[in-house]
Amino acid sequence: MNRDRIDVVHAVTASLSLVLLKGQLSYLQKVGFHPAALCSTGSEVAAARTEESTPIITVSMEREISPFRDLISLIRLWWLLRELRPAICNAGTPKAGLLVGLAAWLNRIPCRVYTLRGLRLETATGLKRSVLVFTERIACACAHRVISVSPSLRQRAIELGLVPARKAIVLASGSSNGVNSSRFGPTPERLEKAKQIRRKLGIGAGQPVVGFTGRFTRDKGVPELLTAFQIVREKVPDAVLLLVGSYEPGDPVPPEARAAIESDPHVVTVEFTPNVDLYYLVMDVFVLPTHREGFPNTVLEAQAAERPVVTTRATGAIDSIVDGTTGLLVPVGDSVALAEALKRLLANRSLAIQLGRAGRCRVLREFTQERVWSALADEYKCLAKRAHLSMPAERVRPVCSEQTHSELENTLKETNDNVER
């Protein structure tokens, strides 16, 4: 294999997390880098290869703690990076940050980056929290640069002693990948499709809709949301709660909360859908009562759709809106305060419209994908310069092809064979 074909590797744990990199790889290729993505095998890999036109390399990694499998994954990753020898390795998500970060450190990759997209340890307790603190410290220690996706996340990581301040940065105004604002804009065509979805879901034209998009878990504040919604209905009896997402076994909601979701006729659930942009336009208010975040993409998407937002003062979430200007902030875990904020926006339509429009303006000004990608490319060039590596523009790169994918898969096969031997 021609190792010059890959100079930047972006790693995430699960193939589902490739969505966090959508557009990044193509942009980096456009400005002179030759990137590849690395993740576990999954159904999203084939689609990502087509969309990005860049290599997607697969190595099995467990999302949860699994010492034996983690060791096997580390060996495979070490061997793979030894073959690729990229100039830059950027690992994001906790397990990839640990395993890929270690493999990159062992191979002395010249520029090592850890993208901190959130801290699971914030809501963990006991032994699990101790393990998560330990693994985050290793991931940060292996990196030359830690990119936090929000200012409050950076500050929290420093406070917890996970990373020194000199090593931690935030790109532009933050966020993991920015937002494609054109996809979510409330155009007449999209608003008409949203009306059709309302009718399909059995929601009346005049019924107020409080919406949530994400995982149905404790960390996302779903139990408090259900309690707050019942308080809202005392004042607004025809209100509807629209939940777009699915349950997760890793952090399940209490059985009584799930029963309430499935039995209340005023709670409408929709599985994750590629057309989530239209569902934001069904909502009158978007709510994210989260306990912890890196930087919530759903809040940016809702604001891009000109929807007012209610979220919490949790890490990451606090950076996603300007309180009183683009949305309303409430304390974490406070169902009463959450209900009051929701009632205020449902009762004051002009305020809701004002906050929604201001939110979209802020997204267009600060959180476009190109702004985040440009800042990332600049940081890579800065790291490369410090490591005395040639700049991307100074090299001619071959165009990625199906042959590249084939060669990468052959390399991985050789890696697996060597590990098994």
TIGU-314308 format. One record per residue (C-alpha): y, x, z; residue number from 1. Coordinates in pm, 1 decimal. Example, Ala and Ser with C-alpha at 12.3 -4.5 7.8 and 13.67 -1.06 7.14 Angstrom:
! TIGU-314308
[pt [-450.0,1230.0,780.0],1]
[pt [-106.0,1367.0,714.0],2]
END
This chain:
! TIGU-314308
[pt [0.0,0.0,0.0],1]
[pt [352.7,110.7,-75.7],2]
[pt [509.1,111.1,271.5],3]
[pt [859.7,109.8,126.6],4]
[pt [804.9,-250.4,30.7],5]
[pt [865.2,-367.0,388.2],6]
[pt [1159.4,-241.5,591.7],7]
[pt [1213.9,-536.5,828.1],8]
[pt [944.5,-735.1,1010.6],9]
[pt [1035.6,-1059.7,1189.2],10]
[pt [765.2,-1173.5,1431.3],11]
[pt [703.1,-1504.1,1609.0],12]
[pt [392.1,-1614.3,1794.9],13]
[pt [293.9,-1943.6,1628.6],14]
[pt [325.7,-2034.1,1262.5],15]
[pt [515.3,-2345.3,1373.1],16]
[pt [794.5,-2113.6,1490.3],17]
[pt [854.4,-1992.4,1135.3],18]
[pt [1107.0,-2275.2,1118.5],19]
[pt [1325.0,-2058.8,1344.9],20]
[pt [1345.0,-1804.6,1060.5],21]
[pt [1401.9,-2049.2,776.2],22]
[pt [1642.2,-1895.5,526.8],23]
[pt [1681.3,-1568.1,719.5],24]
[pt [1426.7,-1372.0,521.5],25]
[pt [1564.1,-1481.6,185.2],26]
[pt [1917.6,-1393.3,296.9],27]
[pt [1813.0,-1047.6,417.7],28]
[pt [1638.0,-988.2,86.8],29]
[pt [1953.8,-1096.1,-96.5],30]
[pt [2170.2,-841.5,88.3],31]
[pt [1934.8,-549.8,24.7],32]
[pt [1661.1,-555.0,289.1],33]
[pt [1297.1,-618.0,209.4],34]
[pt [1168.5,-837.2,493.6],35]
[pt [838.7,-990.0,596.8],36]
[pt [742.3,-1238.5,867.3],37]
[pt [455.7,-1201.1,1111.1],38]
[pt [286.6,-1485.6,1301.1],39]
[pt [-47.0,-1646.2,1386.2],40]
[pt [-242.8,-1829.5,1120.4],41]
[pt [-136.3,-2192.3,1071.2],42]
[pt [-67.7,-2467.0,823.8],43]
[pt [299.2,-2369.9,800.0],44]
[pt [227.4,-2025.6,652.0],45]
[pt [168.1,-2132.4,291.2],46]
[pt [483.9,-2344.7,280.6],47]
[pt [691.3,-2062.7,434.5],48]
[pt [566.0,-1816.3,173.0],49]
[pt [677.7,-2050.3,-102.7],50]
[pt [1016.0,-2130.5,50.3],51]
[pt [1110.3,-1776.2,147.4],52]
[pt [948.3,-1586.0,-143.0],53]
[pt [871.9,-1308.0,104.1],54]
[pt [545.6,-1190.2,262.6],55]
[pt [409.1,-1376.5,564.6],56]
[pt [152.2,-1167.7,752.5],57]
[pt [-86.7,-1337.0,994.8],58]
[pt [-233.0,-1190.0,1313.1],59]
[pt [-387.5,-1413.0,1578.3],60]
[pt [-176.8,-1441.3,1896.3],61]
[pt [-227.8,-1682.6,2186.6],62]
[pt [82.5,-1865.8,2308.9],63]
[pt [-47.0,-1885.4,2666.6],64]
[pt [-164.1,-1594.2,2882.7],65]
[pt [-509.8,-1470.3,2770.7],66]
[pt [-572.7,-1106.3,2876.3],67]
[pt [-875.4,-1028.6,2656.8],68]
[pt [-742.9,-1196.5,2340.8],69]
[pt [-399.8,-1049.9,2403.3],70]
[pt [-551.5,-700.2,2411.2],71]
[pt [-730.6,-761.3,2080.3],72]
[pt [-407.3,-893.1,1928.1],73]
[pt [-216.5,-587.2,2053.4],74]
[pt [-465.1,-350.2,1889.6],75]
[pt [-445.6,-537.3,1560.8],76]
[pt [-65.6,-543.0,1571.5],77]
[pt [-52.1,-171.7,1653.0],78]
[pt [-275.3,-92.5,1357.1],79]
[pt [-79.3,-318.6,1121.8],80]
[pt [261.9,-175.0,1215.1],81]
[pt [112.6,173.3,1187.8],82]
[pt [29.4,90.4,824.5],83]
[pt [356.5,-85.6,741.8],84]
[pt [595.5,151.4,920.5],85]
[pt [900.2,-77.8,891.6],86]
[pt [1241.2,57.2,981.2],87]
[pt [1321.8,-251.8,1188.3],88]
[pt [1095.2,-480.8,1389.4],89]
[pt [1242.8,-799.2,1539.6],90]
[pt [1012.5,-995.0,1771.0],91]
[pt [1106.5,-1337.8,1901.2],92]
[pt [926.8,-1594.6,2123.6],93]
[pt [771.9,-1465.7,2448.1],94]
[pt [420.9,-1358.8,2343.8],95]
[pt [534.9,-1197.7,2018.3],96]
[pt [813.0,-1028.1,2212.1],97]
[pt [553.2,-873.7,2441.3],98]
[pt [272.1,-786.1,2199.2],99]
[pt [471.3,-700.1,1886.7],100]
[pt [731.9,-526.4,2100.1],101]
[pt [465.3,-307.7,2259.2],102]
[pt [300.6,-237.0,1924.2],103]
[pt [637.4,-139.1,1775.3],104]
[pt [713.2,85.7,2074.0],105]
[pt [372.4,254.6,2050.7],106]
[pt [436.1,319.9,1681.5],107]
[pt [788.9,443.7,1753.0],108]
[pt [944.5,201.8,1503.8],109]
[pt [1302.2,337.7,1466.6],110]
[pt [1486.5,7.9,1532.6],111]
[pt [1324.4,-236.5,1773.2],112]
[pt [1481.2,-576.9,1842.6],113]
[pt [1380.4,-856.5,2076.8],114]
[pt [1531.7,-1196.6,2003.9],115]
[pt [1549.1,-1386.7,2332.1],116]
[pt [1527.9,-1756.5,2245.6],117]
[pt [1484.9,-1892.5,2596.5],118]
[pt [1335.2,-1819.2,2937.5],119]
[pt [1022.8,-2017.7,3021.6],120]
[pt [1031.6,-1852.2,3362.6],121]
[pt [1337.6,-2056.2,3462.1],122]
[pt [1124.3,-2361.5,3532.7],123]
[pt [801.6,-2178.9,3624.8],124]
[pt [687.1,-2117.9,3982.9],125]
[pt [445.7,-1898.4,4173.7],126]
[pt [219.5,-1651.2,3996.2],127]
[pt [308.4,-1783.9,3650.0],128]
[pt [676.0,-1710.5,3710.0],129]
[pt [595.4,-1357.4,3829.2],130]
[pt [386.5,-1291.9,3519.5],131]
[pt [660.0,-1428.3,3290.4],132]
[pt [925.2,-1212.0,3460.1],133]
[pt [702.4,-906.5,3413.7],134]
[pt [632.9,-976.7,3045.5],135]
[pt [1000.5,-1045.4,2967.5],136]
[pt [1099.6,-716.4,3129.3],137]
[pt [844.8,-530.4,2916.3],138]
[pt [963.2,-703.4,2598.1],139]
[pt [1323.8,-613.1,2675.8],140]
[pt [1234.2,-256.2,2776.7],141]
[pt [1052.3,-196.5,2445.9],142]
[pt [1357.4,-302.1,2244.3],143]
[pt [1665.4,-103.8,2149.3],144]
[pt [1860.5,-429.1,2124.9],145]
[pt [1806.7,-771.9,2283.5],146]
[pt [1968.5,-1053.8,2086.7],147]
[pt [2026.2,-1356.7,2309.3],148]
[pt [2079.6,-1681.7,2121.2],149]
[pt [2353.2,-1801.7,2359.3],150]
[pt [2609.7,-1647.2,2595.9],151]
[pt [2467.0,-1823.7,2902.6],152]
[pt [2114.7,-1704.7,2817.1],153]
[pt [2240.4,-1347.4,2790.6],154]
[pt [2411.9,-1379.0,3127.3],155]
[pt [2103.2,-1531.4,3288.0],156]
[pt [1877.3,-1254.2,3158.0],157]
[pt [2114.5,-992.1,3297.2],158]
[pt [2136.2,-1171.1,3634.7],159]
[pt [1756.8,-1178.8,3660.2],160]
[pt [1736.8,-806.6,3591.7],161]
[pt [1542.9,-854.1,3268.0],162]
[pt [1780.2,-650.5,3052.1],163]
[pt [2082.2,-424.6,3110.4],164]
[pt [2414.1,-564.3,2986.9],165]
[pt [2467.1,-271.1,2746.7],166]
[pt [2153.5,-366.4,2552.7],167]
[pt [2209.7,-743.8,2529.0],168]
[pt [2425.2,-908.2,2262.2],169]
[pt [2495.4,-1251.0,2109.6],170]
[pt [2536.2,-1284.0,1732.8],171]
[pt [2850.6,-1472.9,1625.6],172]
[pt [2882.6,-1780.3,1853.3],173]
[pt [2509.4,-1795.5,1918.1],174]
[pt [2211.0,-2009.1,1810.6],175]
[pt [1873.7,-1901.5,1680.8],176]
[pt [1933.3,-1960.7,1311.5],177]
[pt [2248.2,-2168.5,1272.1],178]
[pt [2229.1,-2509.4,1108.0],179]
[pt [2229.3,-2627.4,748.4],180]
[pt [2516.9,-2869.1,796.2],181]
[pt [2490.3,-3012.7,444.9],182]
[pt [2144.7,-3147.8,526.8],183]
[pt [2270.3,-3357.2,818.5],184]
[pt [2606.1,-3483.4,693.7],185]
[pt [2657.7,-3863.5,716.7],186]
[pt [2690.9,-3931.6,343.8],187]
[pt [2681.8,-4291.6,215.6],188]
[pt [2335.4,-4232.5,69.5],189]
[pt [2193.3,-4100.1,397.9],190]
[pt [2356.8,-4377.3,600.6],191]
[pt [2193.7,-4635.1,373.4],192]
[pt [1853.9,-4469.6,423.6],193]
[pt [1918.1,-4470.8,799.5],194]
[pt [1976.2,-4846.8,785.4],195]
[pt [1641.4,-4885.0,613.7],196]
[pt [1473.2,-4682.3,887.4],197]
[pt [1637.7,-4905.0,1150.6],198]
[pt [1491.6,-5213.1,986.2],199]
[pt [1150.8,-5048.9,953.0],200]
[pt [1152.1,-4963.6,1325.8],201]
[pt [1254.5,-5318.6,1416.3],202]
[pt [1597.0,-5216.7,1549.6],203]
[pt [1870.6,-5470.3,1491.1],204]
[pt [2184.7,-5374.6,1298.9],205]
[pt [2404.8,-5409.9,1607.3],206]
[pt [2169.0,-5270.4,1870.4],207]
[pt [2297.1,-4950.8,2037.5],208]
[pt [2053.9,-4659.7,2000.4],209]
[pt [2024.7,-4366.0,2238.0],210]
[pt [1826.3,-4092.2,2061.3],211]
[pt [1624.1,-3787.8,2161.6],212]
[pt [1447.5,-3533.3,1938.7],213]
[pt [1205.5,-3274.2,2072.3],214]
[pt [894.9,-3221.7,2281.3],215]
[pt [806.6,-3495.8,2531.5],216]
[pt [784.7,-3266.8,2835.5],217]
[pt [922.4,-3228.8,3186.6],218]
[pt [1135.2,-2930.0,3081.3],219]
[pt [1314.4,-3144.5,2824.7],220]
[pt [1408.0,-3392.1,3096.8],221]
[pt [1212.0,-3686.7,2956.7],222]
[pt [1134.2,-3838.7,3301.9],223]
[pt [1505.1,-3838.5,3395.8],224]
[pt [1593.4,-3982.4,3057.2],225]
[pt [1361.0,-4277.4,3110.5],226]
[pt [1514.2,-4345.5,3452.5],227]
[pt [1866.6,-4316.0,3312.1],228]
[pt [1780.2,-4549.7,3026.1],229]
[pt [1670.9,-4821.8,3266.4],230]
[pt [2008.6,-4788.9,3441.2],231]
[pt [2184.4,-4811.0,3103.5],232]
[pt [1996.6,-5130.8,3017.4],233]
[pt [2134.3,-5303.2,3326.4],234]
[pt [2474.1,-5276.9,3156.7],235]
[pt [2359.6,-5277.4,2792.2],236]
[pt [2043.2,-5492.1,2787.3],237]
[pt [1982.4,-5468.3,2411.0],238]
[pt [1997.3,-5087.4,2403.4],239]
[pt [1709.8,-4897.9,2238.7],240]
[pt [1577.0,-4552.7,2326.3],241]
[pt [1452.7,-4370.3,2016.3],242]
[pt [1224.2,-4073.5,2088.3],243]
[pt [1137.1,-3848.9,1792.5],244]
[pt [870.9,-3592.0,1876.3],245]
[pt [534.3,-3564.3,2046.5],246]
[pt [365.4,-3496.5,2379.5],247]
[pt [265.0,-3143.6,2478.7],248]
[pt [-19.5,-3061.1,2719.2],249]
[pt [146.3,-2740.7,2844.8],250]
[pt [421.8,-2919.6,3037.3],251]
[pt [317.8,-3286.5,3042.7],252]
[pt [536.8,-3571.6,3159.2],253]
[pt [401.0,-3762.8,3462.0],254]
[pt [144.4,-4033.5,3377.5],255]
[pt [386.7,-4307.7,3486.6],256]
[pt [651.1,-4175.0,3245.8],257]
[pt [407.3,-4177.4,2956.3],258]
[pt [298.2,-4528.7,3048.8],259]
[pt [661.7,-4641.7,3049.2],260]
[pt [719.8,-4491.1,2704.7],261]
[pt [415.5,-4662.4,2560.0],262]
[pt [468.9,-5002.8,2721.6],263]
[pt [846.3,-5060.2,2706.4],264]
[pt [940.6,-5255.5,2390.4],265]
[pt [1291.5,-5105.2,2408.4],266]
[pt [1148.5,-4752.0,2372.9],267]
[pt [1062.4,-4660.8,2013.1],268]
[pt [865.6,-4343.3,1938.6],269]
[pt [832.5,-4158.4,1608.8],270]
[pt [613.3,-3853.3,1544.6],271]
[pt [781.3,-3531.1,1430.4],272]
[pt [893.1,-3577.8,1072.9],273]
[pt [1044.7,-3356.0,801.4],274]
[pt [1305.9,-3630.6,757.8],275]
[pt [1446.5,-3587.7,1108.4],276]
[pt [1796.9,-3558.4,959.1],277]
[pt [1791.1,-3931.3,878.1],278]
[pt [1686.8,-4025.7,1231.8],279]
[pt [2000.7,-3868.3,1378.6],280]
[pt [2197.0,-4118.5,1168.2],281]
[pt [1999.6,-4403.2,1327.3],282]
[pt [2132.3,-4295.4,1668.3],283]
[pt [2465.6,-4391.5,1822.5],284]
[pt [2441.7,-4121.8,2091.7],285]
[pt [2217.5,-3816.1,2102.5],286]
[pt [2087.7,-3703.1,2441.9],287]
[pt [1913.6,-3385.0,2557.1],288]
[pt [1860.3,-3389.6,2937.1],289]
[pt [1695.5,-3046.4,2929.6],290]
[pt [1621.6,-2816.2,3224.7],291]
[pt [1636.3,-2495.2,3021.5],292]
[pt [1712.6,-2383.7,2666.2],293]
[pt [1788.0,-2079.7,2460.7],294]
[pt [2029.1,-2264.4,2236.8],295]
[pt [1921.0,-2619.8,2144.8],296]
[pt [1900.2,-2661.0,1767.9],297]
[pt [1873.0,-3038.5,1805.0],298]
[pt [2221.3,-3053.6,1956.6],299]
[pt [2365.2,-2863.8,1659.9],300]
[pt [2181.5,-3094.4,1419.8],301]
[pt [2307.4,-3405.6,1596.6],302]
[pt [2664.3,-3275.2,1586.8],303]
[pt [2625.0,-3189.2,1218.5],304]
[pt [2538.2,-3557.5,1176.0],305]
[pt [2862.9,-3648.2,1360.1],306]
[pt [2678.3,-3786.7,1660.9],307]
[pt [2828.3,-3751.2,2010.9],308]
[pt [2603.0,-3557.4,2245.5],309]
[pt [2514.9,-3583.5,2612.7],310]
[pt [2334.7,-3279.8,2750.4],311]
[pt [2305.0,-3082.1,3073.2],312]
[pt [2463.2,-2772.4,3221.8],313]
[pt [2132.2,-2589.2,3185.7],314]
[pt [2114.7,-2237.1,3043.8],315]
[pt [2171.1,-2252.5,2669.1],316]
[pt [2256.6,-2622.0,2661.8],317]
[pt [2591.2,-2558.5,2829.0],318]
[pt [2697.1,-2352.1,2524.2],319]
[pt [2595.5,-2614.9,2269.6],320]
[pt [2890.6,-2851.0,2322.7],321]
[pt [3247.0,-2837.7,2448.1],322]
[pt [3256.4,-3077.9,2742.5],323]
[pt [3490.7,-3367.0,2674.1],324]
[pt [3560.4,-3246.6,2319.5],325]
[pt [3231.1,-3261.6,2128.7],326]
[pt [3017.6,-3426.3,2395.4],327]
[pt [2958.9,-3470.5,2767.2],328]
[pt [2783.1,-3240.3,3014.3],329]
[pt [2593.7,-3364.6,3321.3],330]
[pt [2408.6,-3184.9,3602.4],331]
[pt [2044.2,-3094.5,3542.9],332]
[pt [1802.4,-3357.0,3675.4],333]
[pt [2073.2,-3612.9,3762.4],334]
[pt [1959.3,-3944.4,3612.5],335]
[pt [2257.4,-4137.7,3751.3],336]
[pt [2513.6,-3900.7,3598.7],337]
[pt [2317.6,-3906.8,3274.7],338]
[pt [2323.8,-4286.7,3268.6],339]
[pt [2698.4,-4295.5,3336.9],340]
[pt [2769.8,-4058.9,3048.3],341]
[pt [2554.0,-4264.1,2812.1],342]
[pt [2715.7,-4591.9,2920.7],343]
[pt [3059.8,-4440.5,2871.4],344]
[pt [2988.3,-4347.8,2508.9],345]
[pt [2812.8,-4674.6,2427.0],346]
[pt [3103.7,-4872.4,2570.1],347]
[pt [3378.2,-4663.4,2407.6],348]
[pt [3306.7,-4653.2,2036.2],349]
[pt [3632.1,-4475.5,1948.0],350]
[pt [3554.8,-4194.5,2194.5],351]
[pt [3204.3,-4160.8,2053.7],352]
[pt [3340.1,-4129.9,1698.7],353]
[pt [3603.6,-3877.7,1811.3],354]
[pt [3346.7,-3655.9,1986.0],355]
[pt [3107.4,-3679.9,1691.7],356]
[pt [3368.2,-3572.8,1438.8],357]
[pt [3485.1,-3286.6,1660.5],358]
[pt [3124.1,-3176.1,1699.4],359]
[pt [3069.8,-3156.7,1324.0],360]
[pt [3393.4,-2959.7,1283.8],361]
[pt [3274.8,-2709.0,1543.3],362]
[pt [2936.1,-2672.8,1372.3],363]
[pt [3103.7,-2609.4,1037.1],364]
[pt [3337.5,-2355.7,1196.3],365]
[pt [3099.9,-2162.4,1422.3],366]
[pt [2734.1,-2235.8,1352.7],367]
[pt [2667.8,-2219.8,980.9],368]
[pt [2349.9,-2035.0,892.3],369]
[pt [2535.3,-1785.1,676.2],370]
[pt [2754.3,-1683.2,971.7],371]
[pt [2450.0,-1611.0,1189.1],372]
[pt [2261.1,-1433.9,910.1],373]
[pt [2559.6,-1216.9,819.9],374]
[pt [2598.8,-1109.9,1182.8],375]
[pt [2226.5,-1026.5,1197.1],376]
[pt [2244.5,-817.4,879.7],377]
[pt [2547.1,-631.3,1017.0],378]
[pt [2360.5,-556.6,1338.9],379]
[pt [2062.9,-425.1,1144.1],380]
[pt [2289.9,-194.5,945.0],381]
[pt [2448.3,-70.6,1265.9],382]
[pt [2106.8,-0.1,1421.8],383]
[pt [1989.8,171.9,1104.2],384]
[pt [2298.3,391.9,1099.2],385]
[pt [2244.5,495.3,1461.0],386]
[pt [1883.8,581.5,1377.7],387]
[pt [2005.9,786.7,1077.1],388]
[pt [1828.0,558.2,829.5],389]
[pt [1960.0,483.0,481.0],390]
[pt [2145.2,153.6,441.3],391]
[pt [1977.4,-129.2,246.9],392]
[pt [2237.1,-121.2,-30.0],393]
[pt [2158.7,246.2,-94.2],394]
[pt [1798.6,173.8,-191.3],395]
[pt [1641.3,-13.4,-479.0],396]
[pt [1378.5,-254.7,-359.0],397]
[pt [1092.3,-403.0,-564.8],398]
[pt [1090.4,-780.1,-601.7],399]
[pt [834.0,-947.0,-375.4],400]
[pt [537.5,-1082.8,-567.5],401]
[pt [196.3,-1239.9,-520.2],402]
[pt [54.8,-887.0,-542.7],403]
[pt [257.5,-798.1,-233.5],404]
[pt [100.3,-1086.9,-43.0],405]
[pt [-245.2,-979.9,-157.2],406]
[pt [-191.0,-620.4,-49.1],407]
[pt [-67.1,-731.2,293.1],408]
[pt [-371.0,-952.5,342.3],409]
[pt [-596.9,-661.5,244.5],410]
[pt [-420.8,-443.0,501.5],411]
[pt [-476.1,-704.8,769.9],412]
[pt [-843.2,-735.3,673.4],413]
[pt [-881.8,-359.4,707.6],414]
[pt [-708.6,-383.2,1048.5],415]
[pt [-950.1,-652.7,1167.8],416]
[pt [-1251.3,-456.1,1041.6],417]
[pt [-1137.2,-144.4,1226.0],418]
[pt [-1080.9,-339.8,1549.5],419]
[pt [-1425.7,-501.0,1526.2],420]
[pt [-1585.5,-160.3,1472.6],421]
END
